Amino acid sequence: MGMEESSENREKLVFLETFGCQMNDNDSERMLGILKGINFARTDDPNCADLILINTCTVRDKAEQKVYSTLGRYKELKRGRPGLIIGIAGCVAQQQGEKLLKRAPHLDMVFGPHNVHKLRELLLEADSGRRVVATALTEAIDAGEYGAAPEASGEKAFVSIMRGCNNFCSYCIVPYTRGREVSRLSADIISEIEGLCAKGVKEVTLLGQNVNSYSTSGGGDVSFPALLGMVCSLKGLLRVRFMTSHPKDIGAELIELFGAEKKLCRHLHLPVQSGSDRILEKMGRGYTVSEYLSKIERIKALYPDMAITTDIIAGFPGETAEDFEATMALVRRARFDNIFAFMYSLRPGTAAASFDGQLSVEVRTRRLQALLDEQRVITLEKNRDLIGRTVEVLVEGPSRGDASRMMGKTQCNRIVNIACPPGLDVLQGSIMEAVVTDASPNTLSAEAKTGNH
């Protein structure tokens, strides 16, 4: 590839594939920001790329196996073009390290989430023929760790306000791959968001494995509600979201902020994981079902239009039929706007990996499907309740299924496809009102309300 060509005019191409959570999406945006500074442009075709990066997830075994499959596809590309550089980033890289280089001789770089900011120097080493690994976990945020601005693409962006997790839930690999909690300084976060706004970003989502812990675990200088208030005050920004909250930590000050800040979207992602107190204790979650329900019922009483989504694990070790039925009962009572449900996946190194009562794939699959089927009915009912109502939509561009319609999301994070009358000029990144005309479990259909600008 010739990294020495970075000072010349030839633009190089990077193909970047991202697996996993929003934290990985943000890491990928940071990688693209670094690469843009050394004359790289993104391509959707790995066959013409000078650099291939795979940003990986290891939260579930299926995601990890998909990474290995993807890496294998690029073996022939490397054989045909020895100058091609291939790198693996993210949590699989952090967990496997040197083992990846042994497993894949065509791999050049392995680097974990704490080392994204070293991408340029890692590329220089790889270009000189060395195979490099960077998986050191640091206890403090490096001065240059968030120095490169993330590459903004469109009207929305993710902003990482902290990294790591201190909770050590028995099923979760994250504290081992992303380290302990460390928060960024509020001034650095605000500066990054101001830069994104200057590029046309209208909505930001503040990210952390547990955003409620911002500043309490070191590094941050204000409370999380105070940080949200600072972000909401920025000119040019239309919407603010955050994720993920931990049910045991969400407090009154944060809940009250939804009423005080109009830019703060009426959507809260609050993972419950199980409806059984016995299983929650085995998971190490730190709350009971009644405590969880009391919080979301208080939130709904204050804000009837609040959308609440959650995560649920089906088939945790030792989960009985009664435990699972308790989870189904929770879903029926809470009436979540949507759930992200997954079958339990054994992750080496976690406490749950050694628990007795590991359930068969068949049982886990059946329970997962039952959860999804139950929630699909609830989501459809809640979406149909919106028919005839006016919603505010942040426009993201033409609808994927019908280019004559515009697509965007409500404050409550519902996807809306909008029919617009001829001559109505709708700008990407603008907020428009639309009247809901139809609903499915996944999307709303709507007509643009006259008088939109």
C-alpha positions as CSV (number, residue, x, y, z in Angstrom):
1,M,0.0,0.0,0.0
2,G,2.8,2.4,0.8
3,M,1.9,4.5,3.8
4,E,4.7,6.8,2.8
5,E,2.3,7.9,0.0
6,S,0.1,9.6,2.6
7,S,1.8,12.9,1.7
8,E,1.1,12.4,-2.0
9,N,-2.1,13.0,-3.9
10,R,-3.3,9.4,-4.3
11,E,-6.3,8.8,-2.2
12,K,-6.3,5.4,-0.5
13,L,-9.4,3.3,0.2
14,V,-10.5,1.6,3.4
15,F,-13.3,-1.0,3.7
16,L,-14.6,-1.0,7.2
17,E,-17.1,-3.6,8.5
18,T,-18.6,-3.1,12.0
19,F,-20.2,-5.7,14.2
20,G,-21.9,-5.2,17.6
21,C,-23.1,-2.3,19.7
22,Q,-23.2,1.5,19.3
23,M,-19.9,1.7,21.1
24,N,-18.4,-0.1,18.2
25,D,-20.1,2.2,15.8
26,N,-18.5,5.1,17.6
27,D,-15.1,3.5,17.5
28,S,-15.5,2.9,13.8
29,E,-16.4,6.6,13.3
30,R,-13.2,7.5,15.2
31,M,-11.2,5.2,13.0
32,L,-12.6,6.8,9.9
33,G,-11.7,10.3,11.3
34,I,-8.1,9.2,11.9
35,L,-7.9,7.7,8.4
36,K,-9.3,10.7,6.7
37,G,-6.4,12.7,8.2
38,I,-4.0,10.5,6.3
39,N,-5.8,10.6,3.0
40,F,-8.1,7.6,3.2
41,A,-11.6,7.5,1.9
42,R,-14.2,4.8,2.6
43,T,-15.3,2.3,0.0
44,D,-18.1,-0.3,0.0
45,D,-16.0,-2.7,-2.1
46,P,-13.4,-4.7,-0.3
47,N,-11.9,-5.8,-3.7
48,C,-10.6,-2.3,-4.4
49,A,-9.5,-1.4,-0.8
50,D,-5.9,-0.7,0.3
51,L,-7.0,-1.4,3.9
52,I,-9.6,-3.7,5.3
53,L,-10.7,-3.3,9.0
54,I,-13.2,-5.5,10.9
55,N,-14.5,-3.9,14.1
56,T,-15.6,-6.9,16.2
57,C,-18.0,-7.9,18.9
58,T,-17.7,-10.8,21.4
59,V,-20.8,-10.3,23.5
60,R,-22.3,-13.4,22.0
61,D,-20.7,-16.4,20.4
62,K,-22.6,-16.1,17.2
63,A,-21.2,-12.6,16.7
64,E,-17.7,-13.8,17.3
65,Q,-18.0,-16.7,14.9
66,K,-19.3,-14.3,12.2
67,V,-16.1,-12.3,12.6
68,Y,-14.0,-15.4,11.9
69,S,-16.1,-16.2,8.8
70,T,-15.7,-12.7,7.6
71,L,-12.0,-12.7,8.1
72,G,-11.7,-15.9,6.1
73,R,-13.4,-14.4,3.1
74,Y,-10.5,-11.9,2.7
75,K,-7.8,-14.6,2.6
76,E,-7.9,-14.8,-1.2
77,L,-7.9,-11.1,-1.6
78,K,-4.6,-10.9,0.4
79,R,-3.1,-13.7,-1.6
80,G,-3.8,-11.8,-4.8
81,R,-2.7,-8.4,-3.4
82,P,0.1,-8.9,-0.8
83,G,0.2,-5.1,-0.2
84,L,-3.3,-5.2,1.2
85,I,-3.4,-4.6,4.9
86,I,-6.0,-6.4,7.0
87,G,-6.8,-5.5,10.6
88,I,-9.1,-6.7,13.3
89,A,-10.3,-4.2,16.0
90,G,-12.8,-4.3,18.8
91,C,-13.6,-6.8,21.5
92,V,-12.6,-10.0,19.7
93,A,-9.3,-8.4,19.1
94,Q,-9.0,-7.5,22.7
95,Q,-9.9,-10.9,23.9
96,Q,-7.9,-13.0,21.5
97,G,-4.9,-10.8,20.8
98,E,-1.8,-12.8,19.5
99,K,-4.0,-15.9,19.0
100,L,-5.7,-14.1,16.0
101,L,-2.3,-13.7,14.2
102,K,-1.6,-17.4,14.6
103,R,-5.1,-18.3,13.5
104,A,-5.0,-16.1,10.4
105,P,-1.6,-15.7,8.7
106,H,-3.1,-13.1,6.3
107,L,-3.9,-10.8,9.2
108,D,-1.6,-7.8,9.8
109,M,-3.1,-5.8,12.8
110,V,-4.9,-6.6,16.0
111,F,-6.0,-3.8,18.3
112,G,-8.5,-3.4,21.1
113,P,-10.9,-0.6,22.0
114,H,-8.4,1.3,24.1
115,N,-6.0,1.5,21.2
116,V,-8.1,2.9,18.4
117,H,-6.2,6.3,18.6
118,K,-3.0,4.4,17.8
119,L,-4.3,3.4,14.4
120,R,-2.0,5.6,12.3
121,E,1.2,4.3,14.0
122,L,-0.1,0.7,13.8
123,L,-0.6,1.1,10.1
124,L,2.9,2.4,9.6
125,E,4.3,-0.7,11.4
126,A,2.1,-3.0,9.3
127,D,3.1,-1.3,6.1
128,S,6.8,-1.9,7.0
129,G,6.0,-5.6,7.1
130,R,5.5,-6.2,10.8
131,R,2.5,-7.9,12.2
132,V,1.3,-5.8,15.2
133,V,-0.9,-6.3,18.3
134,A,-2.1,-3.5,20.6
135,T,-4.4,-4.7,23.4
136,A,-3.1,-2.9,26.5
137,L,-6.0,-1.9,28.8
138,T,-5.3,1.5,30.4
139,E,-6.8,2.7,33.7
140,A,-7.0,6.3,32.6
141,I,-8.0,7.9,29.3
142,D,-5.0,8.8,27.2
143,A,-4.6,12.4,26.2
144,G,-4.8,11.5,22.6
145,E,-7.5,8.7,22.9
146,Y,-10.3,10.9,21.7
147,G,-8.2,13.4,19.9
148,A,-9.3,12.5,16.4
149,A,-12.8,13.8,15.6
150,P,-15.2,11.0,14.6
151,E,-16.2,11.1,10.9
152,A,-19.8,12.4,10.9
153,S,-22.0,10.9,8.2
154,G,-25.5,12.4,8.1
155,E,-27.6,14.1,10.7
156,K,-27.0,11.7,13.6
157,A,-23.8,10.8,15.6
158,F,-22.7,8.7,18.6
159,V,-20.5,10.3,21.2
160,S,-18.7,8.2,23.8
161,I,-18.7,9.9,27.2
162,M,-17.0,7.1,29.1
163,R,-15.6,3.6,28.6
164,G,-15.6,0.4,30.5
165,C,-17.9,-1.1,33.1
166,N,-17.6,-1.9,36.8
167,N,-20.7,-4.1,37.2
168,F,-19.4,-7.5,36.2
169,C,-22.7,-9.1,35.5
170,S,-22.2,-12.8,35.5
171,Y,-22.9,-13.3,31.8
172,C,-21.1,-10.3,30.4
173,I,-17.6,-10.2,28.8
174,V,-17.5,-6.3,28.5
175,P,-15.6,-5.5,31.7
176,Y,-12.8,-7.9,30.5
177,T,-12.6,-6.5,26.9
178,R,-13.3,-2.8,27.6
179,G,-11.9,-2.5,31.1
180,R,-13.1,-0.6,34.1
181,E,-15.2,2.6,34.0
182,V,-13.4,5.8,33.2
183,S,-15.2,9.1,32.2
184,R,-14.2,11.8,29.8
185,L,-14.0,15.5,30.9
186,S,-17.2,17.4,30.1
187,A,-15.3,20.1,28.2
188,D,-13.9,17.5,25.8
189,I,-17.3,16.0,25.2
190,I,-18.9,19.4,24.5
191,S,-16.1,20.3,22.2
192,E,-16.5,17.1,20.2
193,I,-20.3,17.6,19.9
194,E,-19.8,21.2,18.8
195,G,-17.5,19.9,16.0
196,L,-20.2,17.4,15.0
197,C,-22.8,20.2,14.9
198,A,-20.6,22.2,12.7
199,K,-20.6,19.3,10.2
200,G,-24.4,19.2,10.2
201,V,-25.2,16.8,12.9
202,K,-28.6,17.4,14.5
203,E,-28.9,14.5,16.9
204,V,-26.4,13.0,19.2
205,T,-26.5,9.8,21.3
206,L,-24.3,9.9,24.4
207,L,-22.8,6.4,24.9
208,G,-21.5,4.4,27.9
209,Q,-21.8,0.9,29.1
210,N,-23.6,2.4,32.0
211,V,-24.1,6.1,31.4
212,N,-25.6,6.7,34.9
213,S,-22.1,6.1,36.3
214,Y,-20.6,9.0,34.3
215,S,-18.2,10.9,36.6
216,T,-18.7,8.7,39.6
217,S,-16.0,6.2,38.5
218,G,-13.3,8.7,37.9
219,G,-12.4,11.2,35.1
220,G,-15.7,13.1,34.8
221,D,-16.1,16.5,36.4
222,V,-19.9,16.9,36.5
223,S,-22.9,14.6,37.1
224,F,-24.5,12.8,34.2
225,P,-27.7,15.0,34.5
226,A,-25.6,18.1,34.5
227,L,-23.7,16.9,31.4
228,L,-27.0,16.2,29.6
229,G,-28.1,19.8,30.5
230,M,-24.9,21.1,29.0
231,V,-25.4,19.1,25.8
232,C,-29.0,20.1,25.4
233,S,-28.0,23.8,25.6
234,L,-25.8,23.6,22.5
235,K,-27.1,25.6,19.5
236,G,-27.9,23.8,16.3
237,L,-28.5,20.5,18.1
238,L,-32.1,19.4,17.9
239,R,-32.2,16.1,19.7
240,V,-30.2,14.3,22.5
241,R,-30.4,10.6,23.4
242,F,-28.3,8.4,25.7
243,M,-27.7,4.7,26.3
244,T,-27.4,2.5,28.2
245,S,-28.9,3.1,31.6
246,H,-28.6,0.6,34.4
247,P,-31.9,0.1,36.3
248,K,-30.2,0.0,39.7
249,D,-28.6,3.4,39.1
250,I,-31.2,5.6,37.4
251,G,-32.2,8.3,39.8
252,A,-34.8,11.0,40.3
253,E,-32.7,13.9,39.0
254,L,-32.3,12.1,35.6
255,I,-35.9,11.2,35.4
256,E,-37.0,14.8,36.1
257,L,-34.7,16.0,33.4
258,F,-37.0,14.5,30.7
259,G,-39.5,17.1,31.8
260,A,-37.1,20.0,31.9
261,E,-35.2,19.5,28.6
262,K,-37.2,19.6,25.4
263,K,-34.3,18.3,23.3
264,L,-34.0,15.2,25.5
265,C,-35.9,12.5,23.5
266,R,-38.7,10.6,25.2
267,H,-37.0,7.3,24.9
268,L,-35.3,5.3,27.6
269,H,-33.4,2.0,27.0
270,L,-33.5,0.2,30.4
271,P,-32.2,-3.4,30.2
272,V,-34.1,-5.7,32.5
273,Q,-32.6,-9.0,31.3
274,S,-35.0,-11.3,33.2
275,G,-38.4,-11.2,35.0
276,S,-37.3,-13.7,37.7
277,D,-35.7,-12.4,40.9
278,R,-33.9,-15.6,41.3
279,I,-32.2,-15.3,37.9
280,L,-31.6,-11.5,38.4
281,E,-29.6,-12.4,41.5
282,K,-27.6,-15.1,39.6
283,M,-26.9,-12.5,36.9
284,G,-25.6,-10.0,39.6
285,R,-28.0,-7.3,38.4
286,G,-28.5,-5.6,41.8
287,Y,-32.3,-5.0,41.6
288,T,-35.6,-7.0,41.9
289,V,-38.4,-7.1,39.4
290,S,-40.6,-5.0,41.7
291,E,-37.9,-2.3,41.9
292,Y,-37.5,-2.3,38.2
293,L,-41.3,-2.1,37.6
294,S,-41.7,0.7,40.2
295,K,-39.2,2.8,38.3
296,I,-40.7,2.4,34.8
297,E,-44.2,2.9,36.2
298,R,-43.1,6.2,37.8
299,I,-41.5,7.3,34.5
300,K,-44.7,6.4,32.6
301,A,-46.9,8.3,35.1
302,L,-44.7,11.4,34.6
303,Y,-44.4,11.0,30.8
304,P,-47.1,9.0,29.2
305,D,-45.5,9.3,25.8
306,M,-42.2,7.9,27.0
307,A,-41.0,4.9,24.9
308,I,-39.2,2.3,27.1
309,T,-37.2,-0.4,25.4
310,T,-35.2,-3.2,27.1
311,D,-32.8,-6.1,26.7
312,I,-33.8,-9.7,27.7
313,I,-31.7,-12.9,27.9
314,A,-33.6,-16.1,27.2
315,G,-32.3,-19.4,28.6
316,F,-29.8,-18.2,31.3
317,P,-28.2,-21.1,33.1
318,G,-30.6,-22.7,35.6
319,E,-33.6,-20.8,34.2
320,T,-36.7,-23.0,34.9
321,A,-40.0,-22.9,33.1
322,E,-41.3,-20.9,36.0
323,D,-38.5,-18.4,35.7
324,F,-39.2,-18.0,32.0
325,E,-42.9,-17.5,32.6
326,A,-42.0,-14.8,35.1
327,T,-40.1,-13.0,32.3
328,M,-43.1,-13.4,29.9
329,A,-45.4,-12.0,32.6
330,L,-43.0,-9.0,33.0
331,V,-43.1,-8.3,29.3
332,R,-47.0,-8.4,29.4
333,R,-47.1,-6.0,32.4
334,A,-44.4,-3.6,31.3
335,R,-45.7,-3.4,27.7
336,F,-42.3,-2.3,26.4
337,D,-42.3,-0.4,23.1
338,N,-39.7,-2.9,21.9
339,I,-37.3,-5.5,23.3
340,F,-33.9,-6.7,22.1
341,A,-34.0,-10.3,23.1
342,F,-31.1,-12.8,22.8
343,M,-30.6,-16.4,23.8
344,Y,-27.9,-16.8,26.5
345,S,-24.5,-17.2,25.0
346,L,-21.7,-18.8,27.1
347,R,-18.7,-16.5,27.1
348,P,-15.4,-18.0,28.4
349,G,-14.1,-16.1,31.4
350,T,-17.4,-15.0,32.8
351,A,-18.9,-16.3,36.0
352,A,-21.9,-17.8,34.3
353,A,-19.8,-19.9,32.1
354,S,-19.2,-22.2,35.1
355,F,-22.8,-22.3,36.3
356,D,-24.7,-25.5,36.5
357,G,-27.9,-25.9,34.5
358,Q,-26.6,-24.8,31.1
359,L,-29.7,-25.1,28.8
360,S,-29.8,-26.8,25.4
361,V,-29.9,-24.7,22.2
362,E,-33.4,-26.1,21.5
363,V,-34.8,-24.8,24.8
364,R,-33.1,-21.4,24.5
365,T,-34.3,-21.0,20.9
366,R,-37.9,-21.9,21.8
367,R,-37.9,-19.4,24.7
368,L,-36.3,-16.6,22.6
369,Q,-39.0,-17.1,19.9
370,A,-41.8,-17.0,22.4
371,L,-40.4,-13.7,23.7
372,L,-40.2,-12.2,20.3
373,D,-43.7,-13.3,19.3
374,E,-45.2,-11.9,22.5
375,Q,-43.4,-8.5,22.0
376,R,-44.3,-8.3,18.3
377,V,-48.0,-8.3,19.3
378,I,-47.5,-5.6,21.9
379,T,-45.3,-3.4,19.6
380,L,-47.9,-3.6,16.8
381,E,-50.7,-2.6,19.3
382,K,-48.7,0.3,20.6
383,N,-47.8,1.4,17.0
384,R,-51.5,1.2,15.9
385,D,-52.5,3.4,18.8
386,L,-50.5,6.2,17.0
387,I,-52.7,6.1,13.9
388,G,-54.3,9.5,13.4
389,R,-51.8,11.2,15.7
390,T,-49.3,13.9,14.7
391,V,-45.6,13.0,15.3
392,E,-42.4,14.9,15.0
393,V,-39.9,13.2,12.7
394,L,-36.2,14.0,12.3
395,V,-35.7,13.4,8.5
396,E,-32.8,11.0,7.6
397,G,-33.4,10.9,3.8
398,P,-35.4,8.9,1.3
399,S,-37.1,5.8,2.4
400,R,-35.2,2.6,1.6
401,G,-38.3,0.8,0.3
402,D,-39.8,3.7,-1.6
403,A,-37.7,6.6,-2.7
404,S,-40.8,8.8,-3.2
405,R,-41.2,8.9,0.6
406,M,-39.0,10.4,3.2
407,M,-37.8,8.4,6.2
408,G,-36.9,9.4,9.7
409,K,-37.5,8.7,13.4
410,T,-39.8,10.1,16.1
411,Q,-38.5,11.2,19.5
412,C,-39.6,7.8,20.7
413,N,-37.2,6.2,18.2
414,R,-39.9,4.8,15.9
415,I,-39.2,4.6,12.1
416,V,-41.6,6.6,10.0
417,N,-42.0,6.6,6.2
418,I,-43.7,9.8,5.1
419,A,-45.6,10.5,2.0
420,C,-44.9,14.1,0.9
421,P,-47.1,16.2,-1.4
422,P,-45.5,17.3,-4.7
423,G,-43.4,20.5,-4.3
424,L,-42.7,20.0,-0.6
425,D,-39.0,20.5,-0.1
426,V,-37.9,18.4,2.8
427,L,-34.3,18.7,3.9
428,Q,-32.3,15.9,5.5
429,G,-31.7,16.8,9.1
430,S,-34.9,18.9,9.5
431,I,-37.8,18.1,11.8
432,M,-41.2,17.8,10.2
433,E,-44.6,17.0,11.4
434,A,-46.5,14.0,10.0
435,V,-49.9,12.3,10.6
436,V,-49.6,8.6,11.1
437,T,-51.8,6.6,8.7
438,D,-50.8,3.0,9.2
439,A,-48.6,0.9,11.4
440,S,-46.6,-2.4,11.3
441,P,-44.5,-3.9,14.1
442,N,-41.4,-2.2,12.6
443,T,-42.5,1.0,11.0
444,L,-45.1,3.7,10.9
445,S,-46.6,5.2,7.7
446,A,-47.5,8.8,7.7
447,E,-48.5,11.8,5.5
448,A,-46.7,15.1,5.8
449,K,-48.7,17.7,7.7
450,T,-49.3,20.8,5.7
451,G,-47.3,23.8,6.9
452,N,-44.0,21.9,7.3
453,H,-40.9,24.0,6.6
